[in-house]
């Protein structure tokens, strides 16, 4: 049975709900992004080709791909809190395994398990927040959650840089303690309200809704962008002579900018509609995609990354508000809605990480970036400037 308890809170700040759930997605993102500055290290130690490096990066989103809908079902049928707790527990254990792993199979398997865990954490946390937030503030609240995730992107490369000096095993074991602590804090939160247990068929039917479909495609597109970037950019920076610390610093700077932008994008989506920030992000993203594979020296590439990479991450906030609003319009549980969003992101990032690395290895880095730019342009052309407005109503978090 789903968790049952008090009616939805009037503010997600009540009783520590917002900070704890934001911290949960932050920790999840730390574990995901810590690999970025370590990728050249693992490529050397494990003797990985670009395709093999892409598989290590892509194992996480591939795990999320497999766990996305089951994670949504857990959030729907057992409750959003069990989904968050299960995700944090598996994430902490698999991170320790990755830190001490010395073979391709162990590292790929641990990253895959991290992805499955992240699917549960994100589905539970975002569904919990979306249902508890007042509808007129939902974009802002989700923006804060994504800003917290960006905070994880800030800390993740730092953790990776520390691990490159102190050792991956001790560093990741210490980081897993934070996940265990948050697990306990999640159990201490007031019980979320109960919701209707829904079958997966409801999620499939929701794909026919235009608002849901647009939000899911934008989520997929952001995943495609980061899949290409996370594999090829660290390797290119390394080829240009950048150290693990410099690579981590580049992604750190980009994440800092994105962390500031995410709440702003959320407020803009609440006031002007989600498509305005989407269009700006798409235009900037095209410029970044076409510039990255040709820029040199490393300092020039780092500058473009810090300013331009946030354009990809900025897509997540308006996409999530569209998914949440569309789900309410068709009566879909928020847990299943964000399970679909996890599925969309994972499909995009996993496919792009594996295929992008293989394509770059067979041709040139410019080819997968050109394909990405074409997708961004096509999306900007197809999106209508004034989509039909939808009336939002508060949904259950179950």
N, C-alpha and C positions, 0 to 999 in steps of 0.2 A: 504493500500500500504506500502511496506517496506520503511524505511528511505532512502532518496536519498541525495547524497552530493558529496564530493570530491572523486577523485580516491584514491585507497589504498595508505597509507603512505609508504614510503620506510623504515621507522623505527618505531617500536611500541612505542619508547620513545617520538615521536613527540607529542607536545601539551598535554602532561600529560596522554596519553592514557594508557600506561603500568602501572604507579603507581596507577591510579584510579581503573582500572579493577583488579589489584592485591589486592588493598585494599578491593574491593567488595567481592572477594572470601575469603579474610582473615576474614572479619566480619562474613560472613556466617559460616565459620568454628569455629569461637569463640562461636557462639550460639549453634552449634552442640556439641562441645566438653565440654562445660561448665558443662554438666550433669555428667561427669565422676566422679569427687570427691564427687558429691552430691548424687550419686546413693544409697549408704547405708542409707543416710538421708531419701530419698524418700521411700526406701524399708521399713524403720521403721515407718515413719509417715503414709504412705498409706497402711501399713501392706501387703506388696507385697511378694509373693513367688519368687523363681528364675525365674519361667516362667513369672510372672507378671512384674518383673524387666526387663526381656528380652523384654516384650512388650513395656515398656516405652522407652527403648533404640531403639527398632526396629521400633517404630512409625515414627520416622524421615525418615529413608530410605524407609519405606513403602509409605510415602507421596511422596518421590522422585520417587518411582516406578510408582505411579499413574500419577505424573506430568511430567515425563521425556519426553515422546513423545509430549504431549501438549506444554511443554516448548520449545521443538525443533521447533514445528509448529509456535509458537509465534515468535521465533527468525527468522524463515524463511519468514513468511507472513507479519508480522508487522515490523520486523527489530530487530537487536540485542540490540539496546538501549532500546526500550520498554520492552524487555524481562528482561534486567538487572534492570530497574526501577521498574517494577512490582514485581520482586523477592525481592528487597530490602524493598519495602513498606510492603508486606505481612509478610516478615520475622520480621520486627520491631514490627508490631502489635501482631503477634502470640507469640513473645518472652515476651512481657509484660504480655500477658494472661497466659503464662506458669509460669512466676514469681509469679503471684498472685493466681494461681490455688491451690485449696485445696482438690480436688477430683481426683480420677483416671481418670474419663471421661474427665475432663477439661485438665489435664496434657497430657494425651494421644492425645487428639484432637489438642492441641496447638503444640505438637511435630510433629504431622502429617501435620499440616499446614506449619510448618517450612520446612518440607521436600519438599512439593509442591513448596514453594517459592525458596528453594535452587536449584531445578531443572531449574527454569527459569533463575536465576542468573548465574549458571554455564554454561548453554547452550549458553546464550547470550555472556558472558564474554570470554569464550574459543573460540567460533566461531569468535568473533571480533578480538581477538589476533592472531588466526591461519591465518586468511585471511590477516591481516596487516603485519605480520612478513615476512621478506625475507625467502624463502624456505630453504636456507642453514643455517638459524639460528632458525628454528621453534622449534627444540628440546630444545634449550637454553631458548627461550622465554616461552615455556610451562613449562619448568623446573622452571623458575622464578615465574610463576603463582602458581605452586604447592608449591614452597618454601614459597610464601605468605600464601597459605592455611595452611602450616605447622606453619607459624607464628601465625595463628589463633589457631592452636592446642596448641601452647605455651601459648597464652593468655587465651584460654578457661578454662583450669583447674584452672588458677589463679582467673579468674572471679568466677568460681564455689567455690573455696576455700574462697574467700571474701564473697560470698553469704551465705556460711555456718555459717559465723560469723555475717554479717550485715543484713541478711535477703534476701530471694530470690526476693521478690517483688521490693524493692528499687534498688537492684543491677541490675536486668535485665531491669528495666525501664531506668536506667542510661545508660546501654550498648546499648539499642535500639536507643539512640540519635545518636550514630555513624552511624547506618544504615540510619537514616534520612539525616544526613549530606552527606553521599556518594550518596544518591539518587539525591540530588541537584547538586553535582559535576558531576554525570553522565549526567545530562541534559545539563550541560555547555560544554561538550565535542563536538568537531566538528562532524557533522553527518557522520556516516559510509557510505560506498558505497552501492548502491542498489544491490540486488541479485535476482536470479530467485526464485519465489515462487513454492515450490515443494510439491507434495502430499506424504502422508505417504507410499504409495506403493513404492516410490523410496528408502525409508529407508529399507523396507522389502527386496527389491531386492538386496540391498548392503550387506545383511547378507551372500550372497553366495560368496562374495569376500574373499579370503584367508587371506589377510592382515587385513581387517576389522574384520574378525571373530577372528583372533588371538588376536588383540588388545582388543576386547570386552571380550574375555574369561579371559585375564589377569586382566582386570578391575574387572570382576566378582570375580575372585580369591582373589584379594586384599580386596574386600568388604566382602567376606566370612571370611577372616582372622580377619578383624577388628570387624565384628559382634560377633565372638566368644570372642575376646579379651576384647571388651568394656563392655560386660556383666559379664564375669567370673573373669577377673583379678581384678577389683575393689573389688568385693565381697571376693575373696581369700585374697587379701591384708588386707581387714578389718578383716577377720577371723584370720589372723596372727598378729593382733594387730596394724595395721597401721591406723593412723588418716586420715581425709579427706585431710589435708595439705600434708601428706606424699604421699598419693595416687595421688594427683594433681602434686606433685613434680616428681614422677616417670614418669608420662606421659609428664610432662614438659621437663624433660631431654631427653626423647626419641624424642620428637618433635624438640628439639634443634638440635640433631644430624641429624634428617631427613631434617631439613631446610638447613643445610650445604650441605647435600648430593644431594638434588634434582637438583640444577643447574649443579652440576658435572655430575650427571647421564644424564641430558639433553645434555650436551656437548659430553659425551661419545657416546650417541645414535646417534648424528649427525655425529660423526667421524668414529665410528666402527660398527654402526648398532644397533638396539634396543635390539637384543637378548642377547648380551654379559652381560649388566647389569641385564637383566631378570634372566639369569641362576645363577648369583651370589646371587641375592635376594632369589631365590627359595631354594638354598642350606642352606643359613643362616636361612631362615624361617622354614625349617624342624627342625633344631636344637632348635630354640626357641619354636616351638609348642610342642615338646616332653619334653622340660625342665620345662616350666611354671607350669604345674599342680603338679609337685613333689618337686619343690624347696622350701626350708625353711632355715633360718628364712626370715622375710620380707625384710631385707637388701639384701640378696642374690637374691631374686626375683626382687627387684628394680634394682639391677645392670644388670641383664640379660635383663630386659625390656628396659633400657636406651640404651644398645648396640644393642639389637636384634630387637626391634619393628620397627626401620626404614627400615628393609628389606621388610616389607609388603608395607609400603608407597612408597618405591622406585619403585614398580611395576607400579605406576600410570603414571609416566613420559614417559617411553618407550611405554607403552600401548596407551597413548594419541597420540604420534607421529605416531604410526601404524594406529590408527583409522583415523587421519587426512589425512595421505598419501593415505590410501586405499580409503577414501571418494573422494578425488580428482581424483583418478584413474578411478572411476566409475561415476564421475560427480554428486556426492551427495553433497548438500549444507552442509557447516560446522555446521550450527545450528542443522540440523537433525542428523548429525554424532555425535555431542556431546550430543544430546538428547538420542541417542542409548547408548552412554557411561554412561550417568546418569542412564538409565534403567538397564544397566548391573551392575553398582556399587550397585544401590539400591536393586536389586533382590538378590545379594549376601549378602549384609550387613543385609537387613531385614530378609531374611531367616535364616541366621546364628544366628542373635540376638535372634529371637523367638525360633527356633528349638534348638539352642545350649543351651539356658537357660533351656528349657524343658528337653532336653536329659541329661544335667548335674544333674538336680533335680531328674530324675528317676534313674540315674545310678551313675556316678562320673564325676568330671571335666575332668579327663583324657580321657574320651571317645570322646567328641566333639573335643578335641585337637588332638587326634589320627586320627580322620576322616580328619581334616584339613591337618595334615602332609601327609596323604596318597594322598590327592589331589595335594599337592605341588610336591610330588615325581612323580606322574603320569604326571603332566604337564612338568616337567623337562625332562622326558623320551620321551614324544611325540614331543616336540619342535625340529625342525630340526636345525642343527648347521648353515646352510647356506641357509636361505630362499631366494626366488627370489627377486632381487632388483627391486624397482619401481621408475620410474621417477616422481619426484614431480613437480607440477606446482602451481602457485598462484591461490587460489580460492577466491570467493566472500564471503563477510561476511553478506551481506544483512541486 
